[in-house]
């Protein structure tokens, strides 16, 4: 429990903490969740954030979920992992997932022209020699489109219908040539939603429900929020004013912009969604193959600083030694962020209900605090290879016909290949490649230091090494242990 000053008033409200946890029992991990909760409460108190719900996913499991503060200040309704919140632009990742499903089904190709599916798609174009805009460019925000449809809906919250967007699109102008520059575009993802509907032969909402929400049992996620569910929705608040007060905000459905910004969900359901993206494709999640997931999560557009870029529907960002994949959202006072890492199989969800919260910061801090501890407890130790006395006959020096040299040696009960380089390797271990046994005289160069190709030792009739085959080429023994 905490006391938090709200609205700058003298009265103190007791802000509840609603939690659920399936974290492994570990003193260090328990202490870290207490530390995180304390920091979140402190930051919320200082910034006057009404409510926040967070969740941490490991692979297919929601490990830790917690609500802080209030979903509704006036009625003192606590924020919980089940509280509904508009997730705004995280909707774009659902639209991109739908596109990938349709690509898998052979109903479209990523590099097809948008006009193939939307014959009415046309804008003023001063780049007369520019190629057609593709579906891939819509998903990576590199189509050169305006950021918005031709209406001031972020000002007056009067969102155009899809028919109004279609009617006014020819009056809008292409900002950049396709593929020239990243320009975030809500219009682009709204059009991607139209591609989904056209390729699938059904309305966008129906497709998302039948092919993503229902298979993942996301029963508290809605493309358009039904009236009967609105009582579960957190109250939205604007920026904190100088006296500490906040006004309530009302936000309508996005109409023609639904595929870009309209979904409503909660921490528990978004955990299922992240788990689907962390999975191994249809083996354990029914929405996409591992190949399509990898395609979504790889860099399709790299920003100039070479530390961030765009996948298909997701951003990618390098933080320390991790590549983090995610997306944020913001409509009215609903601000949200999801982030996950494939290598770690860990994801974080943060949902908040005021316009000046920064859920991205919370998501990163939660990740950085808990991920190392979760991995230490949940990830099994790397399999160790049993050293074999038979390896002794491979140990020694090798050289190819062009003079390139290599050495095979034992190191910490592993068989390794040291590859000489020119110029020389910068450090002793830079030239090391672990040889992982796969069969008689057959090894594979570990991806950690090699390229995954095989190494095969060819023996003569006396059982001595005649050649070391590295991929399709070979080395001859020079000095082999007898």
N, C-alpha and C positions, 0 to 999 in steps of 0.2 A: 504494500500500500504506500501511497505517497500523498503529500499535500501539494496542490498546484494552484497558483494564482491564475484566475481566468477573468477576462474582461477588465483587468486592472482593478477589480473590486477588492474591498477589504475582506470580504467573506472568503473562507478557504473551503474548497470542495475536496472531498475524499475521492480520488480517482482510482477506480478499480483496475486490477490487473487480472485478465482472464487468460489462463495458460493451459496447454496440453503438451505432453512430451512423451516420446518413446526413445529418448536418447539413451545410449548405453550407460550403465552405471559406472561412473568414473569421477573421482574427486576433482581432477583438473577441469574436466568438461563441465561439471556442475558449477564449479567456481566461475568459469568463463561465462556461463549463461546468467549467473547472478550479476557479474560485472557488466555484461551487455545490457541487462535489464535496468540496472542502476544508471548507466550512461544514457540510455534511451529516455528514462524518466527525467533525468536531469536536463537533457537537451529539450525535451518537450516542454518542461516547466519554464525554462529560460525563454524559449521561443513562443510560448503560449499556444502550442499545438493542441487542439482539442482531443483528437483521437488518432490511434495508429494500430494497425494489425500487421504482424510479421510472421513469416514462416520460413523454415529451413528444410530442404528436401535432400535426401541422399538416395540416388538412383530411383527406385520405385516406391519410396517411403517418405511420408511427411514426419520428420523426426521431432521438430520443435515448432510449436505455433503459439502465439501469444497476442493478446489484445491489451492495449494500454489506453487509459483515459476514456473519453466518451464519444460514442457515435452521435449522441444528441445531448448538448450541454444543458439545455433548458429542462429537459425531462430526465436528465441524469441516466440515460441509457448507455450501458457500457459498450465499448468497442470490443469485439471478439473475433476469432478466426472465422466465424460464420457470418459476420456482418457483411452485407452487400455493399459494394462500392462500384461506381463507374470506373472502368479501367482505361477509357479513352483510347489513346493511340496504340496500346497493346493489342487492340482489335486488329491492327495492321498485320500482326504476326499470324492471326487466325486466317485472314484473307490470303496471305502468302502460303500458309499450310494447305488451304483449299486449292490454290493454283498448282501446288506440287502434287496433290492427289490426282488432279485432272491430267497432269502431265504423265504420271504413272499409268493412268488408265488409257493413255493414247488419245485423249480428247483435245489436247493442245500441246504445243512445244514452246519452251521459254523464249526462243528467239523468233517466234512468229510475230508478224506485225500486229499491233493492236487492232488495226482496221480490218484484219481478217475476221475478227469476232464482233467488232463494233463498226459496221459500215458507216455509221453517222459520225465517227470520230474524226474531227477536223478542226484545226485552229489556223489563225493567221500565221504565216511562216515566211520570215524574211531570209531564211537560210535555204535558198532554192535548191542547193545541191546536197542537202542533208538527207541521210537515209531515213527510212520509216522507223517510227518509234516501236520498240518491241515490248513484250510482256516483261521480260527480264529487267528492262530499264524502268518500268513502273515500280517493280519490287525493290530496286536498288536506289530509287530516287535520282536517277541519272537521265531521265527522259527529256529534261530541259523544260518541263511544264511549269506554269505558274504554281505558286504554293496553294492557292485556293480557287474554288469556283468563283464565278463573277457576282458574288453577293457578300455583304458585310456581316456574316452570321456570327463571327466571334465578337462583334460589337453589340448586335441587337438580339442575338440568339434566335433569329428567325431563319431556320435552315431551309434551303431550297429542296424541292422534290427532284428526283432523278430526271423527270421530264423537263424541269426548268434548267437543270445543268446541261442536258442534251441540247436544249434550244439556244442557250447562251454560249456554249463552247466555241462556235465559229467566230464569235466576237472577241475571244481572248487570243492572246499572242504567245507564241513559243518564245521563251526567254533565252534559252541556249540551244545549240544544236544537240540532238540526242547523243548521249555518251560523252559529252564534253566536260560536264561538271556535275558534282553532287548538289542538288537543290531539293531540300525536303518538301514534299508535296502531298498535302491531304487530297487534293484533286486527283493525283496519280493513283492513290490507293482506292479512292472511290471508283475510279475507272477500272481498276483491277477487280473490284467486286462485281462490276458489270460484266467483265470477261468471265468470271466464275459462273454467273447466271447464264450467260450465253452459251458457254461450252458445256455446262451441265444440263441445260434445258429445264431449269427450275429456278425459282426465286432465290436470291442470295441467302436470306434468312433460313429458308427450308434446307438449303444445302449444308450450311454450317451446323444446323441442329442435327441433321441426319448423319452427317459424315465426320463430325468432330465431337460435338457435345454429347450426343447419345452414346457413341462407342466408348467414350472416356467416362461415362456416368457423371458428367458435370451437370448435376441436376439443379444447381444454384447459379448457373450461368445463363444469361439471356441476351440474345441479339437485340431484341426490343423488350424492355422491362414490362411485364404485365402489371396491370393496375393493382391486383391483389398482392403482389410482391413488394410494392413500394414501401410498406411499413417496415420491411427489413433493411431498407436502404439507409446508410449513414447520412446524416444531415451534412450539407456542404456549406462551408464558411469561406468568406473572402479574406483579404489581407487584414492583419491586426492593425487597428488604428492607433493613433497616438495615446488615446485613453485606455488602450488594451482591449477594446471591444471589437467584435466581429459581426458583420451582417450575414444573415443566411442567404444562400444563393439557390436559385432554382434553375435547372438545366433541362431543356426539352430533348426529345429524341432528335437525332441528326438527319432524319429523312434521307436525302440523296447522298449524304456523307456517312451513312451507317457503316459501310465497310472500312472506313478509316478511323472511326472514333466512338462507336456507340455501345460496345458490349458492357454488361454489368456482371460482376463475379465476386468471389471472395477468396480468402487465403486457401481454404481447403480445396476448392475446385481448381485454383491455379496451380496448386501442388500436383494435381493429376495431370494438368497440361504440361508442366515442366518435366514431369516424369516421362511423359510420352516423348518429349524431345531429347531426354537423356537416355532413352531406351535403345535397344538394338533392333529397332524397326518392328516389323510385324510378328517377330518371334514372341515379344511380350507386350506389344502395344499395337492396337489395330488400325492406326491412322496412316503411317508412312513406313516405307522400307528404310533400312539403315543408309542406303545409298542416297535416297532423297534427303534424309536428314543431314547427311554430310554436305550435300550440295547447298542446302539452305544455310548451313552454319560456317561455310568457308568464305573467305574474302572474295567478293566480286568487284568491289571498288575500294581501293586503298587511298586514304587521305594523304596529303603531301607530307605530313610529319611522320608517316610510316608507323604510327602507333594505334591507329583506329581506322575503321572502314565500314563497309556495308556488306552483309550477306543478303539473302533473299528474305526480306521482311524484317530482319534483325540487324542491329548494329553489332560490331565486333570491336573489342578494345583490349589492348595489351596492358596488363597491370602486373608488374614484377615479372615472374616467369609464367604467368597464366594468360591464356586467351579467354576473355569473358564474353559471353553472348547474351544479348538482352534487348530490352526496349522499355521506354518510359511512357507515361501517359498523363495528360492534364486536360480536364475540362472543368470549367467553373472552379470549385474548390476541391475537386477530386484529383489527387495526385498519386501516382503509382509507379512502381518499378519492379521488373523481374530481371534477374541475371543468373546465369548458370555457366558451368565449365564442364565440357565433355570429359576431359582427362580426369577431373576429380569426381565426376558424377554428382556434383553438389549444385543446388540452386537456392536462391533466396527470393522471397516475395515481400514487398512492403507496400501497404495501402494506407493512405492518410486522407483527412477530410478538411484540409484548409489550403488556401491558395499559395501561402508562403512556406509550406513545408518543402523539404528537399529530400524525397525518398531515396534518390540515387545515393546520397551520402550514407544514409542508414544502411542501404543494401550492401554497399562495399565494405563498410565497417563490420557488419555482421559476418560477411563472407570471410574477411581477413582474420577475424577473431576465432571463428568456429571451424573453418575448413581444415586447418592442419590437425586439429584435435580429432575431428570426426574421421579423417583419413587414417590416423594412427590406430583408431579403434575398430573401424569398419572394414578397412581394406586388408585383405589377407596378405601376409608377407610374401614377397616375391619367391617363386619356386626356385629352389637351388638345384643345380645340376650336379649329379653325383660324378665326381672325378673318376676317370678310368685309367688303369695302368696301361691300357692299349694306346693311350694318347702319346706315350713316350716316343713311339716310332715316328710321330709327326713333328716332333720338336726339332728346330734347327733353322737354317737360312735357306732362302729361295731367291731365284732370280729369273726374269724372263729374257727373251732373246734380244730385247732392246736395252737391257741393263737395269730395269726397274727391280728394286729389291723389296723383300718382305721377310719377316721372321715370325715363326710360330713358337709360342712359349706357354708355360703354365703361369698363372697369376691368381693367387687366392682360390686355388682349386678349380679354376676355370681355364679352358683352352682359349687363347687369344691370338689374334693375328696383328702384328705390328706392321703397318704400312709406312715405308719411308716416303717422304714427300720432298718436293723441290719448289720453293725454298723449304728448309727444314721445318718440321712441326714446331709450333711455338712453345709447347709444353710436352713433357714426357708422355702423358696419357692422351694427347691429341691424336696420335696415330693408332690407338688401340681399337680393335674390333673384336667383340666377343663372338666366339664360334659356338653356337648352340647345336648340340647333337640332334640329328633327325633320323639317322639310320646308319648302316654299316659304311664307314668312311665318309659319311655325308653330314655336313653341318650347314647352318644358315647364319649369315652375318647379322648379328643383332641390330635391330633398328636404332638402338641407342647410339651406336657408333658406325654402323654399316648401312648398307642400302637394301637389306633384305634378300640379296641374292644368295645362292648356295656356294659353298666351298666343298669340293670333293677331292679326296686323296686317292689317286690311282696307284695301286700297288703292283710290283712286279711279281714274278713267280716265286720269289724268295720272301715275299711279304714286306718288302721295303718300298718306301715311297718312290715312285717313278715320276709322277707329276702332281702338282697341286693345281686343280682346276678352280679358278675364281670366275664364276659366271661362265661365259663362253670362251675364256682365255685361260692360259695355263702358265705356271712357273715351274722351273726345274730345280730339284734339290741341289744345294751347293755344299752344305755342311749339316748333315743329318745325324742325329744321335744314333749310334749303332746298338 
